[in-house]
Amino acid sequence: MERYELENLPVREPTPGFRGKFVHTENMTVAYWNIAAGSAMKPHSHPHEQVTLVLAGEFEMEIGGAKHHLRKGSVLLIPPSEAHGGRALQDCVLLDVFHPVREDLRAMS
């Protein structure tokens, strides 16, 4: 068993305005994001399943041409290899869980 304290994890900014802290297990990555209002993630895809939970603020996610307005308490399931992108409508806090491990994010940790 491992335990982490968010306040002690290093902050990484893989995309401008997306400041993240990451925890990795053998099979998944958990990303805790603080996203500045107006910051955008360009459409992209990856072979990982993704679960996004909005903890605070509002975020607009686009998947396959459909826009999803997410707010505190919203959960969005993104299938593997599905193109998606989004932008923060307000300052946001998001939690993403990826399966399998995001090796690109692990390399930043």
Phi and psi in radians as a Rosetta constraint file:
Dihedral C 1 N 2 CA 2 C 2 CIRCULARHARMONIC -2.147 0.35
Dihedral N 2 CA 2 C 2 N 3 CIRCULARHARMONIC 2.593 0.35
Dihedral C 2 N 3 CA 3 C 3 CIRCULARHARMONIC -2.248 0.35
Dihedral N 3 CA 3 C 3 N 4 CIRCULARHARMONIC 2.459 0.35
Dihedral C 3 N 4 CA 4 C 4 CIRCULARHARMONIC -2.268 0.35
Dihedral N 4 CA 4 C 4 N 5 CIRCULARHARMONIC 2.619 0.35
Dihedral C 4 N 5 CA 5 C 5 CIRCULARHARMONIC -1.978 0.35
Dihedral N 5 CA 5 C 5 N 6 CIRCULARHARMONIC 2.166 0.35
Dihedral C 5 N 6 CA 6 C 6 CIRCULARHARMONIC -0.921 0.35
Dihedral N 6 CA 6 C 6 N 7 CIRCULARHARMONIC -0.690 0.35
Dihedral C 6 N 7 CA 7 C 7 CIRCULARHARMONIC -1.112 0.35
Dihedral N 7 CA 7 C 7 N 8 CIRCULARHARMONIC -0.350 0.35
Dihedral C 7 N 8 CA 8 C 8 CIRCULARHARMONIC -1.704 0.35
Dihedral N 8 CA 8 C 8 N 9 CIRCULARHARMONIC -0.130 0.35
Dihedral C 8 N 9 CA 9 C 9 CIRCULARHARMONIC -1.421 0.35
Dihedral N 9 CA 9 C 9 N 10 CIRCULARHARMONIC 2.495 0.35
Dihedral C 9 N 10 CA 10 C 10 CIRCULARHARMONIC -1.199 0.35
Dihedral N 10 CA 10 C 10 N 11 CIRCULARHARMONIC 2.577 0.35
Dihedral C 10 N 11 CA 11 C 11 CIRCULARHARMONIC -1.640 0.35
Dihedral N 11 CA 11 C 11 N 12 CIRCULARHARMONIC 2.317 0.35
Dihedral C 11 N 12 CA 12 C 12 CIRCULARHARMONIC -2.150 0.35
Dihedral N 12 CA 12 C 12 N 13 CIRCULARHARMONIC 2.610 0.35
Dihedral C 12 N 13 CA 13 C 13 CIRCULARHARMONIC -2.239 0.35
Dihedral N 13 CA 13 C 13 N 14 CIRCULARHARMONIC 1.399 0.35
Dihedral C 13 N 14 CA 14 C 14 CIRCULARHARMONIC -1.178 0.35
Dihedral N 14 CA 14 C 14 N 15 CIRCULARHARMONIC -0.428 0.35
Dihedral C 14 N 15 CA 15 C 15 CIRCULARHARMONIC -2.356 0.35
Dihedral N 15 CA 15 C 15 N 16 CIRCULARHARMONIC 2.384 0.35
Dihedral C 15 N 16 CA 16 C 16 CIRCULARHARMONIC -0.887 0.35
Dihedral N 16 CA 16 C 16 N 17 CIRCULARHARMONIC 2.244 0.35
Dihedral C 16 N 17 CA 17 C 17 CIRCULARHARMONIC 1.548 0.35
Dihedral N 17 CA 17 C 17 N 18 CIRCULARHARMONIC -0.183 0.35
Dihedral C 17 N 18 CA 18 C 18 CIRCULARHARMONIC -1.851 0.35
Dihedral N 18 CA 18 C 18 N 19 CIRCULARHARMONIC 1.672 0.35
Dihedral C 18 N 19 CA 19 C 19 CIRCULARHARMONIC -1.748 0.35
Dihedral N 19 CA 19 C 19 N 20 CIRCULARHARMONIC 2.043 0.35
Dihedral C 19 N 20 CA 20 C 20 CIRCULARHARMONIC -2.153 0.35
Dihedral N 20 CA 20 C 20 N 21 CIRCULARHARMONIC 2.724 0.35
Dihedral C 20 N 21 CA 21 C 21 CIRCULARHARMONIC -2.200 0.35
Dihedral N 21 CA 21 C 21 N 22 CIRCULARHARMONIC 2.400 0.35
Dihedral C 21 N 22 CA 22 C 22 CIRCULARHARMONIC -2.221 0.35
Dihedral N 22 CA 22 C 22 N 23 CIRCULARHARMONIC 2.481 0.35
Dihedral C 22 N 23 CA 23 C 23 CIRCULARHARMONIC -2.242 0.35
Dihedral N 23 CA 23 C 23 N 24 CIRCULARHARMONIC 2.365 0.35
Dihedral C 23 N 24 CA 24 C 24 CIRCULARHARMONIC -2.162 0.35
Dihedral N 24 CA 24 C 24 N 25 CIRCULARHARMONIC 2.409 0.35
Dihedral C 24 N 25 CA 25 C 25 CIRCULARHARMONIC -1.929 0.35
Dihedral N 25 CA 25 C 25 N 26 CIRCULARHARMONIC -2.997 0.35
Dihedral C 25 N 26 CA 26 C 26 CIRCULARHARMONIC -1.134 0.35
Dihedral N 26 CA 26 C 26 N 27 CIRCULARHARMONIC -0.539 0.35
Dihedral C 26 N 27 CA 27 C 27 CIRCULARHARMONIC -2.079 0.35
Dihedral N 27 CA 27 C 27 N 28 CIRCULARHARMONIC -0.119 0.35
Dihedral C 27 N 28 CA 28 C 28 CIRCULARHARMONIC -2.676 0.35
Dihedral N 28 CA 28 C 28 N 29 CIRCULARHARMONIC 2.876 0.35
Dihedral C 28 N 29 CA 29 C 29 CIRCULARHARMONIC -2.148 0.35
Dihedral N 29 CA 29 C 29 N 30 CIRCULARHARMONIC 2.380 0.35
Dihedral C 29 N 30 CA 30 C 30 CIRCULARHARMONIC -1.975 0.35
Dihedral N 30 CA 30 C 30 N 31 CIRCULARHARMONIC 2.201 0.35
Dihedral C 30 N 31 CA 31 C 31 CIRCULARHARMONIC -2.066 0.35
Dihedral N 31 CA 31 C 31 N 32 CIRCULARHARMONIC 2.222 0.35
Dihedral C 31 N 32 CA 32 C 32 CIRCULARHARMONIC -1.888 0.35
Dihedral N 32 CA 32 C 32 N 33 CIRCULARHARMONIC 2.001 0.35
Dihedral C 32 N 33 CA 33 C 33 CIRCULARHARMONIC -1.940 0.35
Dihedral N 33 CA 33 C 33 N 34 CIRCULARHARMONIC 2.406 0.35
Dihedral C 33 N 34 CA 34 C 34 CIRCULARHARMONIC -1.949 0.35
Dihedral N 34 CA 34 C 34 N 35 CIRCULARHARMONIC 2.087 0.35
Dihedral C 34 N 35 CA 35 C 35 CIRCULARHARMONIC -2.125 0.35
Dihedral N 35 CA 35 C 35 N 36 CIRCULARHARMONIC 2.202 0.35
Dihedral C 35 N 36 CA 36 C 36 CIRCULARHARMONIC -1.292 0.35
Dihedral N 36 CA 36 C 36 N 37 CIRCULARHARMONIC 2.451 0.35
Dihedral C 36 N 37 CA 37 C 37 CIRCULARHARMONIC -0.897 0.35
Dihedral N 37 CA 37 C 37 N 38 CIRCULARHARMONIC 2.360 0.35
Dihedral C 37 N 38 CA 38 C 38 CIRCULARHARMONIC 1.551 0.35
Dihedral N 38 CA 38 C 38 N 39 CIRCULARHARMONIC -0.232 0.35
Dihedral C 38 N 39 CA 39 C 39 CIRCULARHARMONIC -1.239 0.35
Dihedral N 39 CA 39 C 39 N 40 CIRCULARHARMONIC 2.487 0.35
Dihedral C 39 N 40 CA 40 C 40 CIRCULARHARMONIC -2.254 0.35
Dihedral N 40 CA 40 C 40 N 41 CIRCULARHARMONIC 2.524 0.35
Dihedral C 40 N 41 CA 41 C 41 CIRCULARHARMONIC -1.872 0.35
Dihedral N 41 CA 41 C 41 N 42 CIRCULARHARMONIC 2.094 0.35
Dihedral C 41 N 42 CA 42 C 42 CIRCULARHARMONIC -1.099 0.35
Dihedral N 42 CA 42 C 42 N 43 CIRCULARHARMONIC 2.643 0.35
Dihedral C 42 N 43 CA 43 C 43 CIRCULARHARMONIC -0.966 0.35
Dihedral N 43 CA 43 C 43 N 44 CIRCULARHARMONIC 2.377 0.35
Dihedral C 43 N 44 CA 44 C 44 CIRCULARHARMONIC -2.716 0.35
Dihedral N 44 CA 44 C 44 N 45 CIRCULARHARMONIC 2.973 0.35
Dihedral C 44 N 45 CA 45 C 45 CIRCULARHARMONIC -2.508 0.35
Dihedral N 45 CA 45 C 45 N 46 CIRCULARHARMONIC 2.804 0.35
Dihedral C 45 N 46 CA 46 C 46 CIRCULARHARMONIC -2.681 0.35
Dihedral N 46 CA 46 C 46 N 47 CIRCULARHARMONIC 2.776 0.35
Dihedral C 46 N 47 CA 47 C 47 CIRCULARHARMONIC -1.386 0.35
Dihedral N 47 CA 47 C 47 N 48 CIRCULARHARMONIC 0.242 0.35
Dihedral C 47 N 48 CA 48 C 48 CIRCULARHARMONIC -1.733 0.35
Dihedral N 48 CA 48 C 48 N 49 CIRCULARHARMONIC 2.525 0.35
Dihedral C 48 N 49 CA 49 C 49 CIRCULARHARMONIC -1.218 0.35
Dihedral N 49 CA 49 C 49 N 50 CIRCULARHARMONIC 2.561 0.35
Dihedral C 49 N 50 CA 50 C 50 CIRCULARHARMONIC -2.391 0.35
Dihedral N 50 CA 50 C 50 N 51 CIRCULARHARMONIC 2.338 0.35
Dihedral C 50 N 51 CA 51 C 51 CIRCULARHARMONIC -2.054 0.35
Dihedral N 51 CA 51 C 51 N 52 CIRCULARHARMONIC 2.166 0.35
Dihedral C 51 N 52 CA 52 C 52 CIRCULARHARMONIC -1.986 0.35
Dihedral N 52 CA 52 C 52 N 53 CIRCULARHARMONIC 2.243 0.35
Dihedral C 52 N 53 CA 53 C 53 CIRCULARHARMONIC -2.127 0.35
Dihedral N 53 CA 53 C 53 N 54 CIRCULARHARMONIC 2.196 0.35
Dihedral C 53 N 54 CA 54 C 54 CIRCULARHARMONIC -1.548 0.35
Dihedral N 54 CA 54 C 54 N 55 CIRCULARHARMONIC 2.077 0.35
Dihedral C 54 N 55 CA 55 C 55 CIRCULARHARMONIC -1.626 0.35
Dihedral N 55 CA 55 C 55 N 56 CIRCULARHARMONIC -0.475 0.35
Dihedral C 55 N 56 CA 56 C 56 CIRCULARHARMONIC -2.785 0.35
Dihedral N 56 CA 56 C 56 N 57 CIRCULARHARMONIC 2.644 0.35
Dihedral C 56 N 57 CA 57 C 57 CIRCULARHARMONIC 1.448 0.35
Dihedral N 57 CA 57 C 57 N 58 CIRCULARHARMONIC -2.884 0.35
Dihedral C 57 N 58 CA 58 C 58 CIRCULARHARMONIC -2.349 0.35
Dihedral N 58 CA 58 C 58 N 59 CIRCULARHARMONIC 2.433 0.35
Dihedral C 58 N 59 CA 59 C 59 CIRCULARHARMONIC -2.411 0.35
Dihedral N 59 CA 59 C 59 N 60 CIRCULARHARMONIC 2.427 0.35
Dihedral C 59 N 60 CA 60 C 60 CIRCULARHARMONIC -1.901 0.35
Dihedral N 60 CA 60 C 60 N 61 CIRCULARHARMONIC 2.090 0.35
Dihedral C 60 N 61 CA 61 C 61 CIRCULARHARMONIC -1.932 0.35
Dihedral N 61 CA 61 C 61 N 62 CIRCULARHARMONIC 2.370 0.35
Dihedral C 61 N 62 CA 62 C 62 CIRCULARHARMONIC -1.980 0.35
Dihedral N 62 CA 62 C 62 N 63 CIRCULARHARMONIC 2.206 0.35
Dihedral C 62 N 63 CA 63 C 63 CIRCULARHARMONIC -2.302 0.35
Dihedral N 63 CA 63 C 63 N 64 CIRCULARHARMONIC 2.129 0.35
Dihedral C 63 N 64 CA 64 C 64 CIRCULARHARMONIC 0.959 0.35
Dihedral N 64 CA 64 C 64 N 65 CIRCULARHARMONIC 0.620 0.35
Dihedral C 64 N 65 CA 65 C 65 CIRCULARHARMONIC 1.506 0.35
Dihedral N 65 CA 65 C 65 N 66 CIRCULARHARMONIC -0.197 0.35
Dihedral C 65 N 66 CA 66 C 66 CIRCULARHARMONIC -1.678 0.35
Dihedral N 66 CA 66 C 66 N 67 CIRCULARHARMONIC 2.289 0.35
Dihedral C 66 N 67 CA 67 C 67 CIRCULARHARMONIC -1.641 0.35
Dihedral N 67 CA 67 C 67 N 68 CIRCULARHARMONIC 2.403 0.35
Dihedral C 67 N 68 CA 68 C 68 CIRCULARHARMONIC -2.138 0.35
Dihedral N 68 CA 68 C 68 N 69 CIRCULARHARMONIC 2.056 0.35
Dihedral C 68 N 69 CA 69 C 69 CIRCULARHARMONIC -1.518 0.35
Dihedral N 69 CA 69 C 69 N 70 CIRCULARHARMONIC 1.982 0.35
Dihedral C 69 N 70 CA 70 C 70 CIRCULARHARMONIC -1.905 0.35
Dihedral N 70 CA 70 C 70 N 71 CIRCULARHARMONIC 2.450 0.35
Dihedral C 70 N 71 CA 71 C 71 CIRCULARHARMONIC -2.377 0.35
Dihedral N 71 CA 71 C 71 N 72 CIRCULARHARMONIC 3.100 0.35
Dihedral C 71 N 72 CA 72 C 72 CIRCULARHARMONIC -0.799 0.35
Dihedral N 72 CA 72 C 72 N 73 CIRCULARHARMONIC 2.182 0.35
Dihedral C 72 N 73 CA 73 C 73 CIRCULARHARMONIC 1.670 0.35
Dihedral N 73 CA 73 C 73 N 74 CIRCULARHARMONIC -0.202 0.35
Dihedral C 73 N 74 CA 74 C 74 CIRCULARHARMONIC -1.270 0.35
Dihedral N 74 CA 74 C 74 N 75 CIRCULARHARMONIC 2.449 0.35
Dihedral C 74 N 75 CA 75 C 75 CIRCULARHARMONIC -2.193 0.35
Dihedral N 75 CA 75 C 75 N 76 CIRCULARHARMONIC 2.269 0.35
Dihedral C 75 N 76 CA 76 C 76 CIRCULARHARMONIC -2.163 0.35
Dihedral N 76 CA 76 C 76 N 77 CIRCULARHARMONIC 2.288 0.35
Dihedral C 76 N 77 CA 77 C 77 CIRCULARHARMONIC -1.791 0.35
Dihedral N 77 CA 77 C 77 N 78 CIRCULARHARMONIC 2.169 0.35
Dihedral C 77 N 78 CA 78 C 78 CIRCULARHARMONIC -2.014 0.35
Dihedral N 78 CA 78 C 78 N 79 CIRCULARHARMONIC 2.048 0.35
Dihedral C 78 N 79 CA 79 C 79 CIRCULARHARMONIC -1.176 0.35
Dihedral N 79 CA 79 C 79 N 80 CIRCULARHARMONIC 2.762 0.35
Dihedral C 79 N 80 CA 80 C 80 CIRCULARHARMONIC -0.978 0.35
Dihedral N 80 CA 80 C 80 N 81 CIRCULARHARMONIC 2.471 0.35
Dihedral C 80 N 81 CA 81 C 81 CIRCULARHARMONIC 1.148 0.35
Dihedral N 81 CA 81 C 81 N 82 CIRCULARHARMONIC 0.180 0.35
Dihedral C 81 N 82 CA 82 C 82 CIRCULARHARMONIC -1.479 0.35
Dihedral N 82 CA 82 C 82 N 83 CIRCULARHARMONIC 2.154 0.35
Dihedral C 82 N 83 CA 83 C 83 CIRCULARHARMONIC -1.127 0.35
Dihedral N 83 CA 83 C 83 N 84 CIRCULARHARMONIC 2.343 0.35
Dihedral C 83 N 84 CA 84 C 84 CIRCULARHARMONIC -2.698 0.35
Dihedral N 84 CA 84 C 84 N 85 CIRCULARHARMONIC 2.728 0.35
Dihedral C 84 N 85 CA 85 C 85 CIRCULARHARMONIC -2.832 0.35
Dihedral N 85 CA 85 C 85 N 86 CIRCULARHARMONIC 3.031 0.35
Dihedral C 85 N 86 CA 86 C 86 CIRCULARHARMONIC -3.036 0.35
Dihedral N 86 CA 86 C 86 N 87 CIRCULARHARMONIC 3.124 0.35
Dihedral C 86 N 87 CA 87 C 87 CIRCULARHARMONIC -2.581 0.35
Dihedral N 87 CA 87 C 87 N 88 CIRCULARHARMONIC 2.623 0.35
Dihedral C 87 N 88 CA 88 C 88 CIRCULARHARMONIC -1.434 0.35
Dihedral N 88 CA 88 C 88 N 89 CIRCULARHARMONIC 2.109 0.35
Dihedral C 88 N 89 CA 89 C 89 CIRCULARHARMONIC -1.409 0.35
Dihedral N 89 CA 89 C 89 N 90 CIRCULARHARMONIC -0.443 0.35
Dihedral C 89 N 90 CA 90 C 90 CIRCULARHARMONIC -2.453 0.35
Dihedral N 90 CA 90 C 90 N 91 CIRCULARHARMONIC 2.988 0.35
Dihedral C 90 N 91 CA 91 C 91 CIRCULARHARMONIC -0.974 0.35
Dihedral N 91 CA 91 C 91 N 92 CIRCULARHARMONIC 2.361 0.35
Dihedral C 91 N 92 CA 92 C 92 CIRCULARHARMONIC -2.273 0.35
Dihedral N 92 CA 92 C 92 N 93 CIRCULARHARMONIC 2.702 0.35
Dihedral C 92 N 93 CA 93 C 93 CIRCULARHARMONIC -2.180 0.35
Dihedral N 93 CA 93 C 93 N 94 CIRCULARHARMONIC 2.112 0.35
Dihedral C 93 N 94 CA 94 C 94 CIRCULARHARMONIC -2.159 0.35
Dihedral N 94 CA 94 C 94 N 95 CIRCULARHARMONIC 2.640 0.35
Dihedral C 94 N 95 CA 95 C 95 CIRCULARHARMONIC -2.105 0.35
Dihedral N 95 CA 95 C 95 N 96 CIRCULARHARMONIC 2.120 0.35
Dihedral C 95 N 96 CA 96 C 96 CIRCULARHARMONIC -1.959 0.35
Dihedral N 96 CA 96 C 96 N 97 CIRCULARHARMONIC 2.425 0.35
Dihedral C 96 N 97 CA 97 C 97 CIRCULARHARMONIC -2.127 0.35
Dihedral N 97 CA 97 C 97 N 98 CIRCULARHARMONIC 2.241 0.35
Dihedral C 97 N 98 CA 98 C 98 CIRCULARHARMONIC -2.070 0.35
Dihedral N 98 CA 98 C 98 N 99 CIRCULARHARMONIC 2.455 0.35
Dihedral C 98 N 99 CA 99 C 99 CIRCULARHARMONIC -2.362 0.35
Dihedral N 99 CA 99 C 99 N 100 CIRCULARHARMONIC 2.243 0.35
Dihedral C 99 N 100 CA 100 C 100 CIRCULARHARMONIC -1.315 0.35
Dihedral N 100 CA 100 C 100 N 101 CIRCULARHARMONIC -2.956 0.35
Dihedral C 100 N 101 CA 101 C 101 CIRCULARHARMONIC -0.967 0.35
Dihedral N 101 CA 101 C 101 N 102 CIRCULARHARMONIC 2.411 0.35
Dihedral C 101 N 102 CA 102 C 102 CIRCULARHARMONIC -1.486 0.35
Dihedral N 102 CA 102 C 102 N 103 CIRCULARHARMONIC 1.687 0.35
Dihedral C 102 N 103 CA 103 C 103 CIRCULARHARMONIC -1.112 0.35
Dihedral N 103 CA 103 C 103 N 104 CIRCULARHARMONIC -0.546 0.35
Dihedral C 103 N 104 CA 104 C 104 CIRCULARHARMONIC -1.115 0.35
Dihedral N 104 CA 104 C 104 N 105 CIRCULARHARMONIC -0.658 0.35
Dihedral C 104 N 105 CA 105 C 105 CIRCULARHARMONIC -1.338 0.35
Dihedral N 105 CA 105 C 105 N 106 CIRCULARHARMONIC -0.601 0.35
Dihedral C 105 N 106 CA 106 C 106 CIRCULARHARMONIC -1.064 0.35
Dihedral N 106 CA 106 C 106 N 107 CIRCULARHARMONIC -0.678 0.35
Dihedral C 106 N 107 CA 107 C 107 CIRCULARHARMONIC -1.121 0.35
Dihedral N 107 CA 107 C 107 N 108 CIRCULARHARMONIC -0.408 0.35
Dihedral C 107 N 108 CA 108 C 108 CIRCULARHARMONIC -1.465 0.35
Dihedral N 108 CA 108 C 108 N 109 CIRCULARHARMONIC -0.346 0.35
